[in-house]
Amino acid sequence: MTATPAWPPRSLPRLHVRSLLEPSASVELDSGQANYLGNVLRMAAGDQMLLFDGRSGEWLGEVSAVARKRMTLRILRQTKPQEAVPDLWLAFAPVKKGRVDWLVEKAVELGVARLIPVITQRTIVDKLNLARMEAHIIEAAEQCGRTAIAAISQPVKLTTFLADREADRLLYFANEQGGESVQRSLRPGPATILIGPEGGFTADEADAISASPNVIAIGLGPRILRAETAALAAVTAWMAAAGDWQ
């Protein structure tokens, strides 16, 4: 699935490319990107856009050649250095397609470094289109000005996630039965936030999570939140307390 370039109104188009960017480099866009920019936006030789490769920051590029479903760019100069990504991962039980797309988009905008779909006993979505999710990750990064691309992991069962997790990475467990105040419990350092499905974790799952090393159970306020709302509320609180919002 080809990601559609996204950018704020009245600004230069902003596009993710897979080629490594550097001064004077020549970049050949893929056919989907070239078709959209050339035939939909009517970009021509001499037009400029912003580019990022997820590794070397943001760059200003200029169209040097246009053909049918082909476009070549010349890199002019760097416009933004590579971002320092807060070391926050979001592990979440997948929800229905429209809502998981929204969750992925907003998590990227908030600055999450990695997304981990976790299959629990009450997870109702058993198939995920990772290519679609990757496209949403790229579109969100294009839109919000990120220079890094959040990673997406293969779906994993909760038992495997707990067995394989890094013990020195703090795990914040959003516990519907209650936990520490989210403001008081969050602190700097590598972390993962774990959010359950609609209906929450089973009692056995909650016990297994709590028994895992380096886990803090957190509460997310007095109201019942949708799974995707809980995920973004926790990410927002972490970014404000320990991430790059300070």
Short mmCIF file of the C-alpha atoms (twelve columns), coordinates in Angstrom:
data_MODEL
# 
_entry.id   MODEL 
# 
loop_
_atom_site.group_PDB 
_atom_site.id 
_atom_site.type_symbol 
_atom_site.label_atom_id 
_atom_site.label_alt_id 
_atom_site.label_comp_id 
_atom_site.label_asym_id 
_atom_site.label_seq_id 
_atom_site.Cartn_x 
_atom_site.Cartn_y 
_atom_site.Cartn_z 
_atom_site.pdbx_PDB_model_num 
ATOM 1   C CA . MET A 1   0.000   0.000   0.000   1 
ATOM 2   C CA . THR A 2   1.535   3.324   -1.057  1 
ATOM 3   C CA . ALA A 3   1.316   6.122   1.473   1 
ATOM 4   C CA . THR A 4   -0.245  9.331   0.186   1 
ATOM 5   C CA . PRO A 5   1.978   12.360  0.878   1 
ATOM 6   C CA . ALA A 6   0.583   14.643  3.559   1 
ATOM 7   C CA . TRP A 7   1.417   18.177  4.623   1 
ATOM 8   C CA . PRO A 8   -0.184  21.252  6.197   1 
ATOM 9   C CA . PRO A 9   -2.052  23.624  3.854   1 
ATOM 10  C CA . ARG A 10  -0.027  26.281  1.996   1 
ATOM 11  C CA . SER A 11  3.326   24.658  2.737   1 
ATOM 12  C CA . LEU A 12  5.771   22.577  0.740   1 
ATOM 13  C CA . PRO A 13  4.749   18.970  0.146   1 
ATOM 14  C CA . ARG A 14  6.469   16.659  2.639   1 
ATOM 15  C CA . LEU A 15  7.345   13.118  1.633   1 
ATOM 16  C CA . HIS A 16  9.030   10.058  3.108   1 
ATOM 17  C CA . VAL A 17  11.473  8.273   0.808   1 
ATOM 18  C CA . ARG A 18  13.502  5.114   1.307   1 
ATOM 19  C CA . SER A 19  16.686  6.431   -0.329  1 
ATOM 20  C CA . LEU A 20  19.378  7.793   2.003   1 
ATOM 21  C CA . LEU A 21  19.361  11.582  1.679   1 
ATOM 22  C CA . GLU A 22  22.484  13.728  1.423   1 
ATOM 23  C CA . PRO A 23  23.521  16.947  -0.340  1 
ATOM 24  C CA . SER A 24  23.341  16.790  -4.170  1 
ATOM 25  C CA . ALA A 25  21.943  13.246  -4.119  1 
ATOM 26  C CA . SER A 26  19.528  12.221  -6.880  1 
ATOM 27  C CA . VAL A 27  16.340  10.511  -5.688  1 
ATOM 28  C CA . GLU A 28  13.984  8.525   -7.901  1 
ATOM 29  C CA . LEU A 29  10.467  8.412   -6.445  1 
ATOM 30  C CA . ASP A 30  8.411   5.239   -6.606  1 
ATOM 31  C CA . SER A 31  5.640   5.131   -9.192  1 
ATOM 32  C CA . GLY A 32  2.841   5.852   -6.727  1 
ATOM 33  C CA . GLN A 33  4.547   8.924   -5.329  1 
ATOM 34  C CA . ALA A 34  5.533   10.166  -8.786  1 
ATOM 35  C CA . ASN A 35  2.012   9.693   -10.126 1 
ATOM 36  C CA . TYR A 36  0.426   11.574  -7.224  1 
ATOM 37  C CA . LEU A 37  2.867   14.481  -7.281  1 
ATOM 38  C CA . GLY A 38  3.053   14.768  -11.062 1 
ATOM 39  C CA . ASN A 39  -0.505  14.026  -12.147 1 
ATOM 40  C CA . VAL A 40  -2.553  15.114  -9.124  1 
ATOM 41  C CA . LEU A 41  -0.526  18.021  -7.761  1 
ATOM 42  C CA . ARG A 42  0.908   18.899  -11.195 1 
ATOM 43  C CA . MET A 43  4.410   19.373  -9.868  1 
ATOM 44  C CA . ALA A 44  6.991   20.151  -12.528 1 
ATOM 45  C CA . ALA A 45  10.737  20.608  -12.889 1 
ATOM 46  C CA . GLY A 46  11.969  23.292  -10.491 1 
ATOM 47  C CA . ASP A 47  9.220   22.733  -7.886  1 
ATOM 48  C CA . GLN A 48  10.413  21.993  -4.369  1 
ATOM 49  C CA . MET A 49  9.339   19.702  -1.540  1 
ATOM 50  C CA . LEU A 50  10.546  18.480  1.850   1 
ATOM 51  C CA . LEU A 51  11.870  14.933  2.164   1 
ATOM 52  C CA . PHE A 52  12.907  12.648  4.999   1 
ATOM 53  C CA . ASP A 53  14.258  9.112   5.061   1 
ATOM 54  C CA . GLY A 54  13.753  8.277   8.733   1 
ATOM 55  C CA . ARG A 55  17.510  8.330   9.363   1 
ATOM 56  C CA . SER A 56  19.152  11.614  8.397   1 
ATOM 57  C CA . GLY A 57  16.687  14.400  9.185   1 
ATOM 58  C CA . GLU A 58  14.628  16.489  6.767   1 
ATOM 59  C CA . TRP A 59  15.885  17.825  3.429   1 
ATOM 60  C CA . LEU A 60  14.816  20.283  0.761   1 
ATOM 61  C CA . GLY A 61  14.533  18.656  -2.652  1 
ATOM 62  C CA . GLU A 62  13.847  20.033  -6.124  1 
ATOM 63  C CA . VAL A 63  12.182  18.261  -9.028  1 
ATOM 64  C CA . SER A 64  14.802  17.752  -11.727 1 
ATOM 65  C CA . ALA A 65  12.909  15.513  -14.173 1 
ATOM 66  C CA . VAL A 66  9.313   14.381  -14.710 1 
ATOM 67  C CA . ALA A 67  7.967   11.620  -16.938 1 
ATOM 68  C CA . ARG A 68  4.899   9.375   -16.930 1 
ATOM 69  C CA . LYS A 69  4.766   7.894   -13.398 1 
ATOM 70  C CA . ARG A 70  8.385   8.906   -12.904 1 
ATOM 71  C CA . MET A 71  9.924   11.782  -11.015 1 
ATOM 72  C CA . THR A 72  13.523  12.532  -10.085 1 
ATOM 73  C CA . LEU A 73  14.540  14.933  -7.342  1 
ATOM 74  C CA . ARG A 74  17.819  16.643  -6.514  1 
ATOM 75  C CA . ILE A 75  18.628  17.171  -2.834  1 
ATOM 76  C CA . LEU A 76  19.551  20.781  -2.062  1 
ATOM 77  C CA . ARG A 77  20.167  21.089  1.677   1 
ATOM 78  C CA . GLN A 78  19.158  19.801  5.101   1 
ATOM 79  C CA . THR A 79  16.297  21.701  6.745   1 
ATOM 80  C CA . LYS A 80  15.981  19.802  10.034  1 
ATOM 81  C CA . PRO A 81  18.285  17.405  11.937  1 
ATOM 82  C CA . GLN A 82  17.233  13.892  12.835  1 
ATOM 83  C CA . GLU A 83  14.929  13.954  15.849  1 
ATOM 84  C CA . ALA A 84  15.798  12.409  19.217  1 
ATOM 85  C CA . VAL A 85  12.977  9.908   19.706  1 
ATOM 86  C CA . PRO A 86  11.714  9.336   23.269  1 
ATOM 87  C CA . ASP A 87  12.233  5.669   24.157  1 
ATOM 88  C CA . LEU A 88  8.555   4.856   24.585  1 
ATOM 89  C CA . TRP A 89  6.849   1.781   23.158  1 
ATOM 90  C CA . LEU A 90  3.084   1.275   23.042  1 
ATOM 91  C CA . ALA A 91  1.830   -2.289  23.417  1 
ATOM 92  C CA . PHE A 92  -1.887  -2.489  22.691  1 
ATOM 93  C CA . ALA A 93  -4.620  -5.032  22.084  1 
ATOM 94  C CA . PRO A 94  -5.844  -4.442  18.499  1 
ATOM 95  C CA . VAL A 95  -9.281  -2.882  18.089  1 
ATOM 96  C CA . LYS A 96  -11.529 -2.625  15.027  1 
ATOM 97  C CA . LYS A 97  -9.980  -1.384  11.780  1 
ATOM 98  C CA . GLY A 98  -11.140 2.215   11.748  1 
ATOM 99  C CA . ARG A 99  -10.214 2.764   15.385  1 
ATOM 100 C CA . VAL A 100 -6.831  1.017   15.159  1 
ATOM 101 C CA . ASP A 101 -5.936  3.249   12.186  1 
ATOM 102 C CA . TRP A 102 -6.760  6.285   14.326  1 
ATOM 103 C CA . LEU A 103 -4.775  4.893   17.267  1 
ATOM 104 C CA . VAL A 104 -1.687  4.294   15.128  1 
ATOM 105 C CA . GLU A 105 -1.877  7.757   13.548  1 
ATOM 106 C CA . LYS A 106 -2.213  9.592   16.863  1 
ATOM 107 C CA . ALA A 107 0.446   7.512   18.646  1 
ATOM 108 C CA . VAL A 108 2.914   8.466   15.905  1 
ATOM 109 C CA . GLU A 109 1.964   12.131  16.189  1 
ATOM 110 C CA . LEU A 110 2.559   11.974  19.958  1 
ATOM 111 C CA . GLY A 111 6.077   10.596  19.431  1 
ATOM 112 C CA . VAL A 112 5.912   6.847   20.148  1 
ATOM 113 C CA . ALA A 113 8.999   4.948   18.969  1 
ATOM 114 C CA . ARG A 114 7.481   1.472   18.533  1 
ATOM 115 C CA . LEU A 115 3.991   -0.055  18.301  1 
ATOM 116 C CA . ILE A 116 3.421   -3.632  19.485  1 
ATOM 117 C CA . PRO A 117 0.055   -5.343  18.824  1 
ATOM 118 C CA . VAL A 118 -0.605  -7.751  21.711  1 
ATOM 119 C CA . ILE A 119 -3.212  -10.510 21.455  1 
ATOM 120 C CA . THR A 120 -5.123  -11.113 24.685  1 
ATOM 121 C CA . GLN A 121 -7.942  -13.451 25.660  1 
ATOM 122 C CA . ARG A 122 -10.567 -10.784 24.949  1 
ATOM 123 C CA . THR A 123 -9.012  -9.377  21.775  1 
ATOM 124 C CA . ILE A 124 -11.693 -9.462  19.076  1 
ATOM 125 C CA . VAL A 125 -9.431  -8.633  16.114  1 
ATOM 126 C CA . ASP A 126 -7.376  -11.666 15.066  1 
ATOM 127 C CA . LYS A 127 -5.958  -10.322 11.781  1 
ATOM 128 C CA . LEU A 128 -3.963  -7.147  11.231  1 
ATOM 129 C CA . ASN A 129 -2.890  -5.604  7.950   1 
ATOM 130 C CA . LEU A 130 0.632   -4.513  8.878   1 
ATOM 131 C CA . ALA A 131 1.214   -2.946  5.456   1 
ATOM 132 C CA . ARG A 132 -1.820  -0.718  6.031   1 
ATOM 133 C CA . MET A 133 -0.560  0.177   9.501   1 
ATOM 134 C CA . GLU A 134 2.896   1.014   8.122   1 
ATOM 135 C CA . ALA A 135 1.282   3.294   5.532   1 
ATOM 136 C CA . HIS A 136 -0.605  5.119   8.305   1 
ATOM 137 C CA . ILE A 137 2.641   5.458   10.280  1 
ATOM 138 C CA . ILE A 138 4.356   7.085   7.293   1 
ATOM 139 C CA . GLU A 139 1.400   9.371   6.544   1 
ATOM 140 C CA . ALA A 140 1.278   10.511  10.163  1 
ATOM 141 C CA . ALA A 141 5.034   11.211  10.190  1 
ATOM 142 C CA . GLU A 142 4.703   13.220  6.964   1 
ATOM 143 C CA . GLN A 143 1.837   15.220  8.412   1 
ATOM 144 C CA . CYS A 144 3.235   16.035  11.856  1 
ATOM 145 C CA . GLY A 145 6.822   16.871  10.915  1 
ATOM 146 C CA . ARG A 146 8.565   13.821  12.368  1 
ATOM 147 C CA . THR A 147 11.887  12.767  10.871  1 
ATOM 148 C CA . ALA A 148 11.754  9.255   12.368  1 
ATOM 149 C CA . ILE A 149 9.433   6.393   11.411  1 
ATOM 150 C CA . ALA A 150 7.900   4.489   14.302  1 
ATOM 151 C CA . ALA A 151 8.541   0.745   14.153  1 
ATOM 152 C CA . ILE A 152 5.659   -1.750  14.083  1 
ATOM 153 C CA . SER A 153 6.130   -5.248  15.492  1 
ATOM 154 C CA . GLN A 154 4.438   -8.450  14.441  1 
ATOM 155 C CA . PRO A 155 1.397   -9.263  16.617  1 
ATOM 156 C CA . VAL A 156 2.359   -11.323 19.668  1 
ATOM 157 C CA . LYS A 157 0.376   -13.177 22.318  1 
ATOM 158 C CA . LEU A 158 0.377   -11.606 25.768  1 
ATOM 159 C CA . THR A 159 2.130   -14.632 27.294  1 
ATOM 160 C CA . THR A 160 4.943   -14.342 24.734  1 
ATOM 161 C CA . PHE A 161 5.138   -10.577 25.168  1 
ATOM 162 C CA . LEU A 162 5.632   -10.978 28.928  1 
ATOM 163 C CA . ALA A 163 8.139   -13.812 28.553  1 
ATOM 164 C CA . ASP A 164 10.273  -11.992 25.985  1 
ATOM 165 C CA . ARG A 165 10.153  -8.409  27.277  1 
ATOM 166 C CA . GLU A 166 13.308  -6.661  28.448  1 
ATOM 167 C CA . ALA A 167 13.284  -6.738  32.245  1 
ATOM 168 C CA . ASP A 168 15.090  -3.395  32.505  1 
ATOM 169 C CA . ARG A 169 12.425  -1.623  30.415  1 
ATOM 170 C CA . LEU A 170 9.750   -0.304  32.747  1 
ATOM 171 C CA . LEU A 171 6.265   -1.591  31.908  1 
ATOM 172 C CA . TYR A 172 3.317   0.645   32.726  1 
ATOM 173 C CA . PHE A 173 0.236   -1.543  32.992  1 
ATOM 174 C CA . ALA A 174 -3.055  0.298   32.542  1 
ATOM 175 C CA . ASN A 175 -5.088  -1.594  35.121  1 
ATOM 176 C CA . GLU A 176 -8.851  -1.114  35.090  1 
ATOM 177 C CA . GLN A 177 -8.945  -2.301  38.696  1 
ATOM 178 C CA . GLY A 178 -6.829  0.638   39.792  1 
ATOM 179 C CA . GLY A 179 -3.204  1.643   40.127  1 
ATOM 180 C CA . GLU A 180 -0.923  4.521   40.972  1 
ATOM 181 C CA . SER A 181 -1.783  8.011   39.835  1 
ATOM 182 C CA . VAL A 182 -0.388  8.309   36.332  1 
ATOM 183 C CA . GLN A 183 1.213   11.678  37.125  1 
ATOM 184 C CA . ARG A 184 3.080   10.359  40.188  1 
ATOM 185 C CA . SER A 185 4.203   7.043   38.712  1 
ATOM 186 C CA . LEU A 186 5.760   8.148   35.423  1 
ATOM 187 C CA . ARG A 187 9.486   8.765   35.259  1 
ATOM 188 C CA . PRO A 188 12.292  9.055   32.673  1 
ATOM 189 C CA . GLY A 189 13.923  6.041   31.083  1 
ATOM 190 C CA . PRO A 190 13.010  3.355   28.539  1 
ATOM 191 C CA . ALA A 191 9.378   2.377   28.981  1 
ATOM 192 C CA . THR A 192 6.491   0.445   27.492  1 
ATOM 193 C CA . ILE A 193 2.830   1.217   28.060  1 
ATOM 194 C CA . LEU A 194 0.520   -1.818  27.935  1 
ATOM 195 C CA . ILE A 195 -3.169  -1.266  27.144  1 
ATOM 196 C CA . GLY A 196 -5.764  -4.030  27.126  1 
ATOM 197 C CA . PRO A 197 -8.731  -4.746  24.841  1 
ATOM 198 C CA . GLU A 198 -12.335 -3.684  25.097  1 
ATOM 199 C CA . GLY A 199 -13.522 -5.386  28.265  1 
ATOM 200 C CA . GLY A 200 -10.057 -5.255  29.771  1 
ATOM 201 C CA . PHE A 201 -7.632  -7.978  30.770  1 
ATOM 202 C CA . THR A 202 -8.918  -11.143 32.425  1 
ATOM 203 C CA . ALA A 203 -8.073  -11.683 36.094  1 
ATOM 204 C CA . ASP A 204 -5.464  -14.292 35.150  1 
ATOM 205 C CA . GLU A 205 -3.861  -11.908 32.646  1 
ATOM 206 C CA . ALA A 206 -3.778  -9.060  35.171  1 
ATOM 207 C CA . ASP A 207 -2.088  -11.350 37.698  1 
ATOM 208 C CA . ALA A 208 0.501   -12.475 35.120  1 
ATOM 209 C CA . ILE A 209 1.281   -8.888  34.146  1 
ATOM 210 C CA . SER A 210 1.608   -7.804  37.766  1 
ATOM 211 C CA . ALA A 211 3.980   -10.714 38.466  1 
ATOM 212 C CA . SER A 212 6.292   -9.687  35.623  1 
ATOM 213 C CA . PRO A 213 9.426   -7.765  36.712  1 
ATOM 214 C CA . ASN A 214 9.635   -3.963  36.680  1 
ATOM 215 C CA . VAL A 215 5.896   -3.331  36.286  1 
ATOM 216 C CA . ILE A 216 3.872   -0.392  37.572  1 
ATOM 217 C CA . ALA A 217 0.067   -0.545  37.494  1 
ATOM 218 C CA . ILE A 218 -1.383  2.850   36.617  1 
ATOM 219 C CA . GLY A 219 -4.860  4.330   36.686  1 
ATOM 220 C CA . LEU A 220 -6.236  6.598   33.967  1 
ATOM 221 C CA . GLY A 221 -8.865  8.568   35.824  1 
ATOM 222 C CA . PRO A 222 -12.412 7.977   37.043  1 
ATOM 223 C CA . ARG A 223 -14.111 7.440   33.684  1 
ATOM 224 C CA . ILE A 224 -14.425 4.336   31.519  1 
ATOM 225 C CA . LEU A 225 -12.272 4.876   28.436  1 
ATOM 226 C CA . ARG A 226 -12.259 3.128   25.096  1 
ATOM 227 C CA . ALA A 227 -9.099  1.091   24.577  1 
ATOM 228 C CA . GLU A 228 -7.713  3.523   22.000  1 
ATOM 229 C CA . THR A 229 -8.535  6.532   24.202  1 
ATOM 230 C CA . ALA A 230 -6.777  4.899   27.173  1 
ATOM 231 C CA . ALA A 231 -3.697  4.257   25.044  1 
ATOM 232 C CA . LEU A 232 -3.400  7.861   23.907  1 
ATOM 233 C CA . ALA A 233 -4.178  9.242   27.376  1 
ATOM 234 C CA . ALA A 234 -1.313  7.187   28.832  1 
ATOM 235 C CA . VAL A 235 1.092   8.171   26.044  1 
ATOM 236 C CA . THR A 236 0.186   11.850  26.485  1 
ATOM 237 C CA . ALA A 237 0.787   11.684  30.235  1 
ATOM 238 C CA . TRP A 238 4.163   9.975   29.728  1 
ATOM 239 C CA . MET A 239 5.291   12.501  27.114  1 
ATOM 240 C CA . ALA A 240 4.333   15.379  29.408  1 
ATOM 241 C CA . ALA A 241 6.121   13.887  32.435  1 
ATOM 242 C CA . ALA A 242 9.108   12.056  30.976  1 
ATOM 243 C CA . GLY A 243 9.214   12.516  27.216  1 
ATOM 244 C CA . ASP A 244 10.096  15.356  24.847  1 
ATOM 245 C CA . TRP A 245 7.297   17.734  25.864  1 
ATOM 246 C CA . GLN A 246 9.232   19.122  28.809  1 
# 
